[in-house]
Amino acid sequence: MHSRPYKWALRNFIPYVRFTTYYTEMRGIKYHEGYKKLLPGDIIVTNDRKKLTSLLIPGEFSHAALCISKDQKWEVSEMTHTDYTKSAFFDICKESDRVVILRCDVWKKSYVLEVIKKCKGFVGAKYDQEFELGVEALYCSELVYMADFKKLLDVNLDDLAGLGRLYLSPDGLFKAKNVKIIWDSDKSNAKV
C-alpha cells in the first residue's frame, strides 16, 4: 500500500477500468424514483458490477457518500480517487448499477445539519490511499463516519480482517444497526 506503483494505479488506473462501454442500469425513471426519496443527511452506498473497483473491494458495495442538500450544484459529498468531491445524485447514479439510500434512525434533524456542516468542513481533504481511520486523509465510507462526529452510527469497524487496523467499508455503513433502507434500486419497480 505504500509503494509508488500502488498509489499511481489507485489514482490513475483502477478507477477508470470498466468491463463494458455501455451505460449502467441507473438512469431514467429509476434515477428519478431514488431522487424523490433522497434527503439531506442520507447515506448513499453504491456498486457498479462492471467496474474493476467492485472486484477489488470486498463486499456488496464499493462506494459510499453523504447527501448534503437537494441543490443540483452540490447534493452529495464523496471521497474519490480525485480527493474530496462535490457531486450531484445523478453523478453517483450514472456510475452505479445499484444505489441504496440509507437513513440513520438516531440522527435528529438538528444533528443532521451538524453532520452536513462537518462533512462540508472536509472540503480539500485528500483521498486516503492507505485506508487508515483519521482525518488527515479520508476514504469514501470514512468521510461519512467522520462527519458523524458524535459517532452515533452503530457500525462495526472490524470488517476488513487481516490489515491489523480498524476499517469501515461501504458494507459496514449498510450493515449499521441503526440505519434503515429508504430506497434500493435493485428492489425498484421502475423499468430502465
C-alpha positions, 0 to 999 in steps of 0.5 A, a space after each residue: 500500500 505504500 509503494 509508488 506503483 500502488 498509489 499511481 494505479 489507485 489514482 490513475 488506473 483502477 478507477 477508470 477500468 470498466 468491463 463494458 462501454 455501455 451505460 449502467 442500469 441507473 438512469 431514467 425513471 429509476 434515477 428519478 424514483 431514488 431522487 424523490 426519496 433522497 434527503 439531506 443527511 442520507 447515506 448513499 452506498 453504491 456498486 457498479 458490477 462492471 467496474 474493476 473497483 467492485 472486484 477489488 473491494 470486498 463486499 456488496 458495495 464499493 462506494 459510499 457518500 453523504 447527501 448534503 442538500 437537494 441543490 443540483 450544484 452540490 447534493 452529495 459529498 464523496 471521497 474519490 480517487 480525485 480527493 474530496 468531491 462535490 457531486 450531484 445524485 445523478 453523478 453517483 447514479 450514472 456510475 452505479 448499477 445499484 444505489 441504496 439510500 440509507 437513513 440513520 434512525 438516531 440522527 435528529 434533524 438538528 444533528 443532521 445539519 451538524 453532520 452536513 456542516 462537518 462533512 462540508 468542513 472536509 472540503 480539500 481533504 485528500 483521498 486516503 490511499 492507505 485506508 487508515 481511520 483519521 482525518 488527515 486523509 479520508 476514504 469514501 465510507 470514512 468521510 461519512 463516519 467522520 462527519 458523524 462526529 458524535 459517532 452515533 452510527 452503530 457500525 462495526 469497524 472490524 470488517 476488513 480482517 487481516 490489515 491489523 487496523 480498524 476499517 469501515 467499508 461501504 458494507 459496514 455503513 449498510 450493515 449499521 444497526 441503526 440505519 434503515 433502507 429508504 430506497 434500493 434500486 435493485 428492489 425498484 419497480 421502475 423499468 430502465 
